[in-house]
Amino acid sequence: MAETRIQEKTEKKLIIDTSPGLMLKCRRPLIILAHVIVFAVSLLISFLIKNDMQWDASWVVEQYPRLLVFVLAVKLVVFGLFKQYRGWWRYVGILDLLGIVGASVASSLVIVISWFSMLNTQLRNNPFFENLTEVEGVFISDWFLTLILLGGLRMVVRLYYEEYRTVESGRLKKFLIVGAGDAGEALVREIHRMQVTQYEVVGFVDDDTVKQGISIHGIPVLGT
């Protein structure tokens, strides 16, 4: 019975240890695919907002597919220049989110400037732009939704690894952190990232009375 339990725990640990390696090997294609899906969904929702959440063949069949080709061409290049396909979402942080903001703003500016520039040239008469002269209203919504969806997706991946992709190694050791400052907060994050949970952080202690009673990552500052 004991051998069976040990074997089950070993198999679970092996699954956790090997999966990040496989994800790392296919990281870039998966990240690019995730961006393509987000860009497509973002533009689709933007069209829905512009059309009062009404599905209509005039934009579903005619406008959306053609504009999507243009948007994907711009965004994939711009996000690549901002190195958005190199990160590991399991460790996403503030700098990664700022990178999304920068890439989203830059790509939206390029889309808007390029779009209006082309409409003011002979390209306006190109069949590709037929019935696409009144879609400017989707660009602002698309920028906002791209930002929200990409940021949210990365945070979901991080939350999954920190909260649900771990295995408890039997009885957890009670853990009390002395100091509710930057070092203590960083220690909590590292404990949450452990693939095999070994510690249960029960609280912080800190001499600063101002910090007493607050919570850091859901863990209370208990006292001095």
N, CA and C atoms as a LAMMPS dump frame, in Angstrom:
ITEM: TIMESTEP
0
ITEM: NUMBER OF ATOMS
672
ITEM: BOX BOUNDS ff ff ff
-5.0000000000000000e+02 5.0000000000000000e+02
-5.0000000000000000e+02 5.0000000000000000e+02
-5.0000000000000000e+02 5.0000000000000000e+02
ITEM: ATOMS id mol type element x y z
1 1 1 N 0.831 -1.208 0
2 1 2 C 0 0 0
3 1 3 C 0.863 1.254 0
4 2 1 N 1.904 1.221 0.851
5 2 2 C 2.814 2.372 0.949
6 2 3 C 3.573 2.556 -0.346
7 3 1 N 3.981 1.411 -0.971
8 3 2 C 4.717 1.498 -2.23
9 3 3 C 3.841 2.1 -3.328
10 4 1 N 2.551 1.753 -3.306
11 4 2 C 1.625 2.294 -4.315
12 4 3 C 1.498 3.798 -4.19
13 5 1 N 1.38 4.292 -2.941
14 5 2 C 1.27 5.739 -2.725
15 5 3 C 2.524 6.455 -3.181
16 6 1 N 3.688 5.879 -2.868
17 6 2 C 4.954 6.495 -3.281
18 6 3 C 5.041 6.555 -4.799
19 7 1 N 4.603 5.459 -5.459
20 7 2 C 4.642 5.423 -6.926
21 7 3 C 3.725 6.466 -7.537
22 8 1 N 2.514 6.623 -6.948
23 8 2 C 1.565 7.616 -7.464
24 8 3 C 2.135 9.022 -7.333
25 9 1 N 2.739 9.328 -6.178
26 9 2 C 3.332 10.656 -5.984
27 9 3 C 4.479 10.884 -6.955
28 10 1 N 5.288 9.828 -7.199
29 10 2 C 6.41 9.951 -8.129
30 10 3 C 5.919 10.223 -9.536
31 11 1 N 4.834 9.495 -9.941
32 11 2 C 4.29 9.708 -11.285
33 11 3 C 3.745 11.117 -11.443
34 12 1 N 3.049 11.622 -10.407
35 12 2 C 2.528 12.982 -10.471
36 12 3 C 3.659 13.987 -10.601
37 13 1 N 4.727 13.791 -9.838
38 13 2 C 5.85 14.724 -9.873
39 13 3 C 6.52 14.695 -11.229
40 14 1 N 6.641 13.486 -11.836
41 14 2 C 7.257 13.378 -13.153
42 14 3 C 6.438 14.117 -14.195
43 15 1 N 5.102 14.021 -14.091
44 15 2 C 4.239 14.734 -15.035
45 15 3 C 4.473 16.225 -14.937
46 16 1 N 4.585 16.735 -13.719
47 16 2 C 4.779 18.173 -13.521
48 16 3 C 6.152 18.6 -14.004
49 17 1 N 7.166 17.755 -13.771
50 17 2 C 8.527 18.134 -14.119
51 17 3 C 8.764 18.114 -15.619
52 18 1 N 8.068 17.206 -16.348
53 18 2 C 8.341 17.076 -17.775
54 18 3 C 7.498 18.011 -18.617
55 19 1 N 6.295 18.357 -18.184
56 19 2 C 5.415 19.183 -19.004
57 19 3 C 5.983 20.559 -19.308
58 20 1 N 6.656 21.267 -18.348
59 20 2 C 7.237 22.547 -18.704
60 20 3 C 8.258 22.431 -19.817
61 21 1 N 9.021 21.274 -19.852
62 21 2 C 10.002 21.099 -20.907
63 21 3 C 9.355 21.023 -22.267
64 22 1 N 8.243 20.284 -22.361
65 22 2 C 7.527 20.181 -23.62
66 22 3 C 6.932 21.519 -24.028
67 23 1 N 6.404 22.24 -23.039
68 23 2 C 5.834 23.548 -23.333
69 23 3 C 6.908 24.515 -23.817
70 24 1 N 8.113 24.408 -23.244
71 24 2 C 9.191 25.306 -23.654
72 24 3 C 9.621 25.033 -25.095
73 25 1 N 9.633 23.761 -25.493
74 25 2 C 10.05 23.431 -26.851
75 25 3 C 9.081 23.994 -27.885
76 26 1 N 7.794 23.988 -27.549
77 26 2 C 6.778 24.48 -28.483
78 26 3 C 6.278 25.866 -28.09
79 27 1 N 7.042 26.556 -27.26
80 27 2 C 6.561 27.81 -26.677
81 27 3 C 6.21 28.846 -27.736
82 28 1 N 7.134 29.137 -28.635
83 28 2 C 6.903 30.226 -29.58
84 28 3 C 5.725 29.966 -30.519
85 29 1 N 5.62 28.775 -31.154
86 29 2 C 4.436 28.54 -32.002
87 29 3 C 3.125 28.654 -31.226
88 30 1 N 3.101 28.155 -29.991
89 30 2 C 1.881 28.239 -29.189
90 30 3 C 1.556 29.68 -28.828
91 31 1 N 2.581 30.459 -28.504
92 31 2 C 2.36 31.862 -28.151
93 31 3 C 1.835 32.637 -29.358
94 32 1 N 2.425 32.396 -30.527
95 32 2 C 1.966 33.079 -31.74
96 32 3 C 0.525 32.691 -32.049
97 33 1 N 0.207 31.393 -31.917
98 33 2 C -1.157 30.934 -32.153
99 33 3 C -2.135 31.59 -31.176
100 34 1 N -1.733 31.703 -29.918
101 34 2 C -2.595 32.347 -28.915
102 34 3 C -2.836 33.804 -29.277
103 35 1 N -1.801 34.497 -29.772
104 35 2 C -1.967 35.887 -30.179
105 35 3 C -2.916 36.006 -31.367
106 36 1 N -2.785 35.098 -32.334
107 36 2 C -3.676 35.132 -33.5
108 36 3 C -5.13 34.97 -33.059
109 37 1 N -5.378 34.026 -32.154
110 37 2 C -6.735 33.793 -31.663
111 37 3 C -7.266 35.018 -30.921
112 38 1 N -6.427 35.614 -30.076
113 38 2 C -6.842 36.801 -29.325
114 38 3 C -7.143 37.953 -30.272
115 39 1 N -6.297 38.164 -31.276
116 39 2 C -6.516 39.252 -32.229
117 39 3 C -7.836 39.039 -32.982
118 40 1 N -8.107 37.797 -33.377
119 40 2 C -9.338 37.506 -34.11
120 40 3 C -10.569 37.717 -33.231
121 41 1 N -10.513 37.233 -31.994
122 41 2 C -11.647 37.385 -31.072
123 41 3 C -11.86 38.852 -30.727
124 42 1 N -10.765 39.575 -30.505
125 42 2 C -10.863 40.996 -30.164
126 42 3 C -11.556 41.784 -31.275
127 43 1 N -11.155 41.542 -32.516
128 43 2 C -11.774 42.248 -33.641
129 43 3 C -13.234 41.841 -33.812
130 44 1 N -13.532 40.566 -33.595
131 44 2 C -14.91 40.086 -33.721
132 44 3 C -15.815 40.771 -32.696
133 45 1 N -15.361 40.842 -31.444
134 45 2 C -16.155 41.503 -30.405
135 45 3 C -16.298 42.994 -30.704
136 46 1 N -15.259 43.595 -31.257
137 46 2 C -15.321 45.02 -31.615
138 46 3 C -16.39 45.27 -32.667
139 47 1 N -16.491 44.378 -33.65
140 47 2 C -17.545 44.501 -34.657
141 47 3 C -18.926 44.33 -34.021
142 48 1 N -19.021 43.399 -33.085
143 48 2 C -20.298 43.196 -32.396
144 48 3 C -20.708 44.446 -31.626
145 49 1 N -19.752 45.066 -30.947
146 49 2 C -20.051 46.291 -30.195
147 49 3 C -20.503 47.395 -31.134
148 50 1 N -19.798 47.543 -32.255
149 50 2 C -20.147 48.589 -33.214
150 50 3 C -21.537 48.375 -33.805
151 51 1 N -21.927 47.113 -33.955
152 51 2 C -23.226 46.8 -34.563
153 51 3 C -24.281 46.437 -33.524
154 52 1 N -24.127 46.974 -32.314
155 52 2 C -25.118 46.787 -31.241
156 52 3 C -25.384 45.317 -30.959
157 53 1 N -24.318 44.511 -30.986
158 53 2 C -24.375 43.082 -30.678
159 53 3 C -25.3 42.328 -31.628
160 54 1 N -25.419 42.81 -32.861
161 54 2 C -26.261 42.166 -33.859
162 54 3 C -25.388 41.483 -34.91
163 55 1 N -25.676 40.197 -35.156
164 55 2 C -24.964 39.473 -36.21
165 55 3 C -25.614 39.797 -37.548
166 56 1 N -24.79 40.265 -38.482
167 56 2 C -25.323 40.644 -39.782
168 56 3 C -24.316 40.242 -40.853
169 57 1 N -24.829 39.689 -41.942
170 57 2 C -23.95 39.218 -43.017
171 57 3 C -23.119 40.341 -43.615
172 58 1 N -23.597 41.577 -43.53
173 58 2 C -22.869 42.699 -44.122
174 58 3 C -21.49 42.882 -43.483
175 59 1 N -21.349 42.531 -42.216
176 59 2 C -20.024 42.649 -41.6
177 59 3 C -19.407 41.284 -41.29
178 60 1 N -20.224 40.286 -40.976
179 60 2 C -19.671 38.959 -40.648
180 60 3 C -18.988 38.334 -41.858
181 61 1 N -19.589 38.475 -43.014
182 61 2 C -19.071 37.834 -44.222
183 61 3 C -18.181 38.772 -45.03
184 62 1 N -18.555 40.047 -45.106
185 62 2 C -17.852 40.965 -45.997
186 62 3 C -16.755 41.768 -45.304
187 63 1 N -17.067 42.405 -44.184
188 63 2 C -16.114 43.322 -43.567
189 63 3 C -15.107 42.628 -42.65
190 64 1 N -15.598 41.811 -41.746
191 64 2 C -14.723 41.215 -40.729
192 64 3 C -13.566 40.402 -41.31
193 65 1 N -13.787 39.459 -42.236
194 65 2 C -12.662 38.651 -42.732
195 65 3 C -11.568 39.481 -43.397
196 66 1 N -11.969 40.475 -44.196
197 66 2 C -10.968 41.277 -44.901
198 66 3 C -10.197 42.188 -43.956
199 67 1 N -10.915 42.798 -43.007
200 67 2 C -10.22 43.643 -42.047
201 67 3 C -9.322 42.813 -41.14
202 68 1 N -9.736 41.58 -40.836
203 68 2 C -8.918 40.7 -39.996
204 68 3 C -7.571 40.412 -40.642
205 69 1 N -7.566 40.214 -41.957
206 69 2 C -6.306 39.976 -42.665
207 69 3 C -5.358 41.156 -42.476
208 70 1 N -5.87 42.357 -42.622
209 70 2 C -5.057 43.561 -42.46
210 70 3 C -4.567 43.709 -41.022
211 71 1 N -5.459 43.505 -40.051
212 71 2 C -5.116 43.665 -38.641
213 71 3 C -4.073 42.631 -38.217
214 72 1 N -4.25 41.381 -38.634
215 72 2 C -3.285 40.335 -38.277
216 72 3 C -1.905 40.638 -38.85
217 73 1 N -1.872 41.107 -40.105
218 73 2 C -0.589 41.409 -40.732
219 73 3 C 0.178 42.46 -39.941
220 74 1 N -0.533 43.486 -39.467
221 74 2 C 0.122 44.558 -38.711
222 74 3 C 0.486 44.102 -37.299
223 75 1 N -0.465 43.516 -36.599
224 75 2 C -0.246 43.187 -35.19
225 75 3 C 0.811 42.111 -35.003
226 76 1 N 0.821 41.093 -35.848
227 76 2 C 1.818 40.042 -35.696
228 76 3 C 3.229 40.59 -35.859
229 77 1 N 3.399 41.514 -36.789
230 77 2 C 4.72 42.117 -36.994
231 77 3 C 5.095 43.017 -35.821
232 78 1 N 4.18 43.895 -35.413
233 78 2 C 4.476 44.843 -34.341
234 78 3 C 4.734 44.123 -33.019
235 79 1 N 3.893 43.16 -32.692
236 79 2 C 4.097 42.411 -31.442
237 79 3 C 5.396 41.617 -31.483
238 80 1 N 5.785 41.17 -32.671
239 80 2 C 7.08 40.509 -32.806
240 80 3 C 8.233 41.459 -32.557
241 81 1 N 8.124 42.694 -33.069
242 81 2 C 9.158 43.695 -32.841
243 81 3 C 9.265 44.058 -31.359
244 82 1 N 8.163 43.969 -30.645
245 82 2 C 8.164 44.23 -29.207
246 82 3 C 8.517 42.983 -28.382
247 83 1 N 8.954 41.93 -29.082
248 83 2 C 9.43 40.694 -28.437
249 83 3 C 8.373 40.052 -27.544
250 84 1 N 7.13 40.059 -28.007
251 84 2 C 6.042 39.494 -27.222
252 84 3 C 5.894 37.982 -27.391
253 85 1 N 6.713 37.378 -28.257
254 85 2 C 6.62 35.942 -28.465
255 85 3 C 7.741 35.184 -27.757
256 86 1 N 8.492 35.87 -26.893
257 86 2 C 9.643 35.237 -26.239
258 86 3 C 9.409 34.927 -24.769
259 87 1 N 8.353 35.475 -24.188
260 87 2 C 8.148 35.326 -22.757
261 87 3 C 7.653 33.945 -22.364
262 88 1 N 7.758 33.672 -21.061
263 88 2 C 7.205 32.447 -20.49
264 88 3 C 6.091 32.888 -19.567
265 89 1 N 4.85 32.644 -19.984
266 89 2 C 3.69 33.219 -19.298
267 89 3 C 3.536 32.725 -17.878
268 90 1 N 4.191 31.651 -17.548
269 90 2 C 4.103 31.149 -16.183
270 90 3 C 4.679 32.153 -15.185
271 91 1 N 5.618 32.983 -15.657
272 91 2 C 6.27 33.947 -14.784
273 91 3 C 5.953 35.382 -15.193
274 92 1 N 4.77 35.605 -15.719
275 92 2 C 4.393 36.938 -16.179
276 92 3 C 4.373 37.914 -15.014
277 93 1 N 4.815 39.149 -15.283
278 93 2 C 4.851 40.183 -14.26
279 93 3 C 4.473 41.538 -14.832
280 94 1 N 4.756 42.578 -14.065
281 94 2 C 4.383 43.937 -14.47
282 94 3 C 5.076 44.336 -15.768
283 95 1 N 6.343 43.995 -15.924
284 95 2 C 7.068 44.368 -17.145
285 95 3 C 6.444 43.721 -18.378
286 96 1 N 5.962 42.487 -18.222
287 96 2 C 5.3 41.819 -19.346
288 96 3 C 4.007 42.533 -19.721
289 97 1 N 3.256 42.955 -18.716
290 97 2 C 2.009 43.673 -18.979
291 97 3 C 2.279 45.031 -19.622
292 98 1 N 3.348 45.693 -19.194
293 98 2 C 3.722 46.966 -19.826
294 98 3 C 4.129 46.748 -21.28
295 99 1 N 4.769 45.608 -21.544
296 99 2 C 5.125 45.281 -22.926
297 99 3 C 3.888 45.099 -23.789
298 100 1 N 2.839 44.485 -23.229
299 100 2 C 1.575 44.328 -23.962
300 100 3 C 0.964 45.687 -24.253
301 101 1 N 1.003 46.581 -23.261
302 101 2 C 0.455 47.927 -23.46
303 101 3 C 1.188 48.634 -24.599
304 102 1 N 2.52 48.581 -24.562
305 102 2 C 3.309 49.242 -25.603
306 102 3 C 3.038 48.672 -26.978
307 103 1 N 2.995 47.344 -27.08
308 103 2 C 2.751 46.708 -28.374
309 103 3 C 1.337 46.993 -28.875
310 104 1 N 0.37 47.01 -27.969
311 104 2 C -1.019 47.288 -28.359
312 104 3 C -1.171 48.713 -28.866
313 105 1 N -0.579 49.668 -28.149
314 105 2 C -0.662 51.069 -28.566
315 105 3 C 0.018 51.257 -29.914
316 106 1 N 1.22 50.709 -30.054
317 106 2 C 1.97 50.875 -31.304
318 106 3 C 1.244 50.243 -32.48
319 107 1 N 0.727 49.029 -32.296
320 107 2 C 0.032 48.357 -33.402
321 107 3 C -1.248 49.096 -33.785
322 108 1 N -1.968 49.612 -32.8
323 108 2 C -3.195 50.36 -33.095
324 108 3 C -2.883 51.646 -33.858
325 109 1 N -1.824 52.316 -33.47
326 109 2 C -1.42 53.535 -34.191
327 109 3 C -1.05 53.221 -35.632
328 110 1 N -0.3 52.146 -35.818
329 110 2 C 0.087 51.75 -37.176
330 110 3 C -1.153 51.397 -38.001
331 111 1 N -2.097 50.681 -37.394
332 111 2 C -3.322 50.291 -38.108
333 111 3 C -4.118 51.521 -38.525
334 112 1 N -4.339 52.439 -37.574
335 112 2 C -5.15 53.622 -37.862
336 112 3 C -4.472 54.506 -38.912
337 113 1 N -3.186 54.791 -38.728
338 113 2 C -2.464 55.648 -39.677
339 113 3 C -2.43 55.016 -41.063
340 114 1 N -2.111 53.714 -41.11
341 114 2 C -2.043 53.026 -42.405
342 114 3 C -3.404 52.981 -43.078
343 115 1 N -4.445 52.733 -42.271
344 115 2 C -5.787 52.616 -42.836
345 115 3 C -6.239 53.918 -43.476
346 116 1 N -6.115 55.019 -42.75
347 116 2 C -6.542 56.304 -43.291
348 116 3 C -5.647 56.754 -44.441
349 117 1 N -4.38 56.394 -44.381
350 117 2 C -3.475 56.749 -45.48
351 117 3 C -3.876 56.029 -46.759
352 118 1 N -4.222 54.758 -46.652
353 118 2 C -4.604 53.996 -47.838
354 118 3 C -5.942 54.473 -48.403
355 119 1 N -6.855 54.861 -47.482
356 119 2 C -8.151 55.336 -47.96
357 119 3 C -8.053 56.675 -48.678
358 120 1 N -6.967 57.4 -48.471
359 120 2 C -6.765 58.694 -49.131
360 120 3 C -5.907 58.584 -50.382
361 121 1 N -5.684 57.365 -50.83
362 121 2 C -4.92 57.148 -52.058
363 121 3 C -5.791 56.399 -53.06
364 122 1 N -5.171 56.012 -54.176
365 122 2 C -5.891 55.273 -55.202
366 122 3 C -6.287 53.875 -54.739
367 123 1 N -5.676 53.407 -53.64
368 123 2 C -6.028 52.089 -53.122
369 123 3 C -7.476 52.02 -52.663
370 124 1 N -8.065 53.177 -52.435
371 124 2 C -9.47 53.211 -51.992
372 124 3 C -10.371 52.526 -53.001
373 125 1 N -9.978 52.565 -54.279
374 125 2 C -10.787 51.962 -55.337
375 125 3 C -10.52 50.468 -55.518
376 126 1 N -9.587 49.941 -54.723
377 126 2 C -9.277 48.514 -54.807
378 126 3 C -10.461 47.705 -54.269
379 127 1 N -10.804 46.587 -54.931
380 127 2 C -11.943 45.763 -54.464
381 127 3 C -11.8 45.317 -53.01
382 128 1 N -10.577 45.251 -52.51
383 128 2 C -10.365 44.813 -51.13
384 128 3 C -11.034 45.764 -50.139
385 129 1 N -11.071 47.054 -50.492
386 129 2 C -11.616 48.061 -49.588
387 129 3 C -13.106 48.332 -49.808
388 130 1 N -13.726 47.552 -50.662
389 130 2 C -15.146 47.746 -50.921
390 130 3 C -15.954 47.487 -49.644
391 131 1 N -16.835 48.427 -49.314
392 131 2 C -17.684 48.349 -48.113
393 131 3 C -16.887 48.384 -46.806
394 132 1 N -15.663 48.903 -46.876
395 132 2 C -14.838 48.993 -45.668
396 132 3 C -14.508 50.437 -45.292
397 133 1 N -15.33 51.349 -45.716
398 133 2 C -15.053 52.761 -45.455
399 133 3 C -15.656 53.251 -44.145
400 134 1 N -16.432 52.412 -43.476
401 134 2 C -17.064 52.846 -42.235
402 134 3 C -16.788 51.879 -41.077
403 135 1 N -15.553 51.379 -41.024
404 135 2 C -15.196 50.415 -39.969
405 135 3 C -14.253 51.028 -38.947
406 136 1 N -13.997 52.34 -39.067
407 136 2 C -13.035 52.964 -38.162
408 136 3 C -13.455 52.848 -36.698
409 137 1 N -14.758 52.726 -36.463
410 137 2 C -15.239 52.665 -35.092
411 137 3 C -14.791 51.436 -34.321
412 138 1 N -14.313 50.428 -35.035
413 138 2 C -13.908 49.2 -34.343
414 138 3 C -12.485 49.289 -33.806
415 139 1 N -11.696 50.27 -34.264
416 139 2 C -10.278 50.292 -33.928
417 139 3 C -10.034 50.57 -32.441
418 140 1 N -10.793 51.491 -31.861
419 140 2 C -10.603 51.809 -30.439
420 140 3 C -10.996 50.618 -29.568
421 141 1 N -12.138 50.024 -29.866
422 141 2 C -12.572 48.846 -29.114
423 141 3 C -11.571 47.709 -29.27
424 142 1 N -11.047 47.555 -30.466
425 142 2 C -10.094 46.48 -30.72
426 142 3 C -8.826 46.672 -29.898
427 143 1 N -8.354 47.909 -29.798
428 143 2 C -7.16 48.176 -28.976
429 143 3 C -7.421 47.809 -27.519
430 144 1 N -8.543 48.265 -26.988
431 144 2 C -8.864 48.016 -25.583
432 144 3 C -9.031 46.519 -25.317
433 145 1 N -9.75 45.83 -26.192
434 145 2 C -9.996 44.403 -25.995
435 145 3 C -8.725 43.578 -26.152
436 146 1 N -7.868 43.967 -27.081
437 146 2 C -6.59 43.267 -27.242
438 146 3 C -5.778 43.346 -25.961
439 147 1 N -5.744 44.523 -25.382
440 147 2 C -5.013 44.732 -24.132
441 147 3 C -5.585 43.874 -23.006
442 148 1 N -6.901 43.886 -22.852
443 148 2 C -7.557 43.151 -21.776
444 148 3 C -7.411 41.64 -21.969
445 149 1 N -7.651 41.162 -23.185
446 149 2 C -7.619 39.723 -23.436
447 149 3 C -6.219 39.146 -23.309
448 150 1 N -5.226 39.833 -23.845
449 150 2 C -3.855 39.318 -23.756
450 150 3 C -3.354 39.344 -22.312
451 151 1 N -3.605 40.462 -21.616
452 151 2 C -3.194 40.546 -20.22
453 151 3 C -3.91 39.512 -19.371
454 152 1 N -5.214 39.361 -19.599
455 152 2 C -5.978 38.385 -18.835
456 152 3 C -5.541 36.958 -19.114
457 153 1 N -5.234 36.657 -20.367
458 153 2 C -4.797 35.306 -20.72
459 153 3 C -3.493 34.952 -20.02
460 154 1 N -2.571 35.888 -19.999
461 154 2 C -1.286 35.617 -19.344
462 154 3 C -1.445 35.445 -17.839
463 155 1 N -2.303 36.245 -17.246
464 155 2 C -2.516 36.118 -15.807
465 155 3 C -3.217 34.798 -15.474
466 156 1 N -4.103 34.341 -16.356
467 156 2 C -4.772 33.051 -16.138
468 156 3 C -3.754 31.915 -16.172
469 157 1 N -2.805 31.981 -17.107
470 157 2 C -1.767 30.951 -17.188
471 157 3 C -0.929 30.944 -15.914
472 158 1 N -0.547 32.127 -15.448
473 158 2 C 0.232 32.204 -14.21
474 158 3 C -0.569 31.669 -13.027
475 159 1 N -1.84 32.041 -12.942
476 159 2 C -2.688 31.57 -11.849
477 159 3 C -2.839 30.055 -11.889
478 160 1 N -2.953 29.509 -13.083
479 160 2 C -3.092 28.058 -13.231
480 160 3 C -1.881 27.339 -12.658
481 161 1 N -0.686 27.811 -12.995
482 161 2 C 0.524 27.152 -12.518
483 161 3 C 0.731 27.343 -11.023
484 162 1 N 0.356 28.513 -10.503
485 162 2 C 0.601 28.786 -9.096
486 162 3 C -0.441 28.158 -8.181
487 163 1 N -1.673 28.013 -8.661
488 163 2 C -2.742 27.564 -7.791
489 163 3 C -3.223 26.138 -8.08
490 164 1 N -3.22 25.725 -9.343
491 164 2 C -3.844 24.463 -9.699
492 164 3 C -2.882 23.433 -10.294
493 165 1 N -1.664 23.816 -10.609
494 165 2 C -0.727 22.885 -11.253
495 165 3 C 0.304 22.392 -10.251
496 166 1 N -0.081 22.307 -8.992
497 166 2 C 0.834 21.867 -7.961
498 166 3 C 0.302 20.609 -7.284
499 167 1 N 1.211 19.888 -6.652
500 167 2 C 0.856 18.672 -5.93
501 167 3 C 1.373 18.803 -4.511
502 168 1 N 0.525 18.524 -3.546
503 168 2 C 0.945 18.606 -2.161
504 168 3 C 1.772 17.384 -1.788
505 169 1 N 2.907 17.623 -1.124
506 169 2 C 3.801 16.541 -0.738
507 169 3 C 3.486 16.104 0.689
508 170 1 N 2.319 15.489 0.867
509 170 2 C 1.957 15.009 2.193
510 170 3 C 1.597 16.149 3.128
511 171 1 N 1.994 16.016 4.376
512 171 2 C 1.683 17.01 5.389
513 171 3 C 2.519 18.269 5.172
514 172 1 N 1.87 19.427 5.092
515 172 2 C 2.568 20.678 4.823
516 172 3 C 3.171 21.241 6.103
517 173 1 N 4.34 21.875 5.945
518 173 2 C 4.985 22.53 7.078
519 173 3 C 4.42 23.941 7.242
520 174 1 N 4.069 24.291 8.468
521 174 2 C 3.59 25.636 8.749
522 174 3 C 4.75 26.619 8.593
523 175 1 N 4.465 27.756 7.948
524 175 2 C 5.527 28.688 7.597
525 175 3 C 5.125 30.089 8.018
526 176 1 N 5.966 30.741 8.788
527 176 2 C 5.724 32.111 9.234
528 176 3 C 6.849 32.992 8.707
529 177 1 N 6.496 34.064 8.023
530 177 2 C 7.503 34.938 7.407
531 177 3 C 7.709 36.16 8.282
532 178 1 N 8.961 36.407 8.628
533 178 2 C 9.321 37.575 9.432
534 178 3 C 9.666 38.714 8.477
535 179 1 N 8.844 39.758 8.507
536 179 2 C 9.051 40.893 7.608
537 179 3 C 8.029 40.907 6.499
538 180 1 N 7.164 41.918 6.497
539 180 2 C 6.118 42.031 5.484
540 180 3 C 6.491 43.082 4.454
541 181 1 N 7.761 43.068 4.054
542 181 2 C 8.237 44.018 3.043
543 181 3 C 8.427 43.347 1.704
544 182 1 N 9.302 43.918 0.883
545 182 2 C 9.528 43.391 -0.461
546 182 3 C 10.088 41.973 -0.432
547 183 1 N 11.021 41.713 0.488
548 183 2 C 11.63 40.385 0.558
549 183 3 C 10.598 39.337 0.965
550 184 1 N 9.749 39.677 1.933
551 184 2 C 8.707 38.743 2.355
552 184 3 C 7.717 38.459 1.252
553 185 1 N 7.328 39.495 0.511
554 185 2 C 6.385 39.317 -0.599
555 185 3 C 6.999 38.454 -1.693
556 186 1 N 8.3 38.673 -1.97
557 186 2 C 8.98 37.869 -2.985
558 186 3 C 9.068 36.407 -2.55
559 187 1 N 9.27 36.173 -1.256
560 187 2 C 9.34 34.807 -0.744
561 187 3 C 8.006 34.092 -0.911
562 188 1 N 6.902 34.796 -0.665
563 188 2 C 5.58 34.193 -0.855
564 188 3 C 5.371 33.793 -2.302
565 189 1 N 5.775 34.652 -3.222
566 189 2 C 5.61 34.34 -4.647
567 189 3 C 6.421 33.106 -5.034
568 190 1 N 7.635 32.998 -4.49
569 190 2 C 8.455 31.831 -4.801
570 190 3 C 7.842 30.557 -4.232
571 191 1 N 7.267 30.64 -3.05
572 191 2 C 6.612 29.465 -2.462
573 191 3 C 5.403 29.057 -3.291
574 192 1 N 4.65 30.032 -3.785
575 192 2 C 3.48 29.728 -4.616
576 192 3 C 3.869 29.103 -5.948
577 193 1 N 5.078 29.393 -6.412
578 193 2 C 5.523 28.864 -7.703
579 193 3 C 6.069 27.444 -7.605
580 194 1 N 6.274 26.948 -6.403
581 194 2 C 6.834 25.603 -6.241
582 194 3 C 5.903 24.574 -6.866
583 195 1 N 6.471 23.665 -7.654
584 195 2 C 5.648 22.664 -8.336
585 195 3 C 5.091 21.638 -7.359
586 196 1 N 5.815 21.363 -6.298
587 196 2 C 5.332 20.465 -5.254
588 196 3 C 5.182 21.283 -3.981
589 197 1 N 3.954 21.477 -3.527
590 197 2 C 3.705 22.309 -2.359
591 197 3 C 4.248 21.643 -1.103
592 198 1 N 5.098 22.369 -0.383
593 198 2 C 5.689 21.831 0.833
594 198 3 C 5.372 22.678 2.065
595 199 1 N 4.995 23.933 1.847
596 199 2 C 4.804 24.837 2.972
597 199 3 C 3.415 25.479 2.918
598 200 1 N 2.872 25.733 4.071
599 200 2 C 1.652 26.507 4.205
600 200 3 C 1.992 27.784 4.964
601 201 1 N 1.979 28.897 4.25
602 201 2 C 2.307 30.179 4.874
603 201 3 C 1.104 30.634 5.68
604 202 1 N 1.27 30.705 6.992
605 202 2 C 0.139 31.043 7.865
606 202 3 C 0.047 32.536 8.139
607 203 1 N 1.153 33.268 7.896
608 203 2 C 1.094 34.702 8.137
609 203 3 C 2.448 35.368 8.112
610 204 1 N 2.416 36.693 8.218
611 204 2 C 3.61 37.519 8.35
612 204 3 C 3.669 38.081 9.762
613 205 1 N 4.871 38.429 10.2
614 205 2 C 5.035 39.266 11.389
615 205 3 C 5.95 40.417 11.009
616 206 1 N 5.648 41.597 11.524
617 206 2 C 6.42 42.787 11.17
618 206 3 C 6.319 43.804 12.301
619 207 1 N 7.44 44.483 12.575
620 207 2 C 7.464 45.476 13.646
621 207 3 C 6.709 46.747 13.296
622 208 1 N 6.478 46.963 12.006
623 208 2 C 5.763 48.163 11.565
624 208 3 C 4.275 48.001 11.873
625 209 1 N 3.773 48.758 12.823
626 209 2 C 2.372 48.626 13.24
627 209 3 C 1.398 49.025 12.131
628 210 1 N 1.853 49.85 11.192
629 210 2 C 0.984 50.266 10.09
630 210 3 C 0.593 49.064 9.228
631 211 1 N 1.496 48.08 9.115
632 211 2 C 1.245 46.927 8.257
633 211 3 C 0.361 45.875 8.923
634 212 1 N 0.207 45.951 10.216
635 212 2 C -0.547 44.924 10.925
636 212 3 C -2.028 44.99 10.545
637 213 1 N -2.563 43.816 10.236
638 213 2 C -3.968 43.742 9.842
639 213 3 C -4.189 43.701 8.347
640 214 1 N -3.161 44.041 7.554
641 214 2 C -3.307 43.988 6.104
642 214 3 C -3.011 42.567 5.619
643 215 1 N -3.279 42.315 4.354
644 215 2 C -2.996 41.014 3.755
645 215 3 C -2.106 41.189 2.548
646 216 1 N -1.194 40.252 2.328
647 216 2 C -0.306 40.245 1.178
648 216 3 C -0.503 38.902 0.468
649 217 1 N -1.005 38.939 -0.747
650 217 2 C -1.355 37.727 -1.498
651 217 3 C -2.32 36.863 -0.69
652 218 1 N -3.22 37.51 0.048
653 218 2 C -4.22 36.789 0.817
654 218 3 C -3.724 36.265 2.153
655 219 1 N -2.485 36.579 2.512
656 219 2 C -1.902 36.106 3.771
657 219 3 C -1.818 37.283 4.731
658 220 1 N -2.366 37.169 5.935
659 220 2 C -2.445 38.316 6.856
660 220 3 C -1.136 38.605 7.566
661 221 1 N -0.935 39.886 7.879
662 221 2 C 0.14 40.307 8.784
663 221 3 C -0.421 40.183 10.191
664 222 1 N 0.079 39.228 10.957
665 222 2 C -0.55 38.849 12.228
666 222 3 C -0.179 39.785 13.38
667 223 1 N 1.032 40.291 13.369
668 223 2 C 1.446 41.14 14.463
669 223 3 C 2.943 41.365 14.442
670 224 1 N 3.489 41.704 15.626
671 224 2 C 4.93 41.979 15.725
672 224 3 C 5.677 40.696 16.024
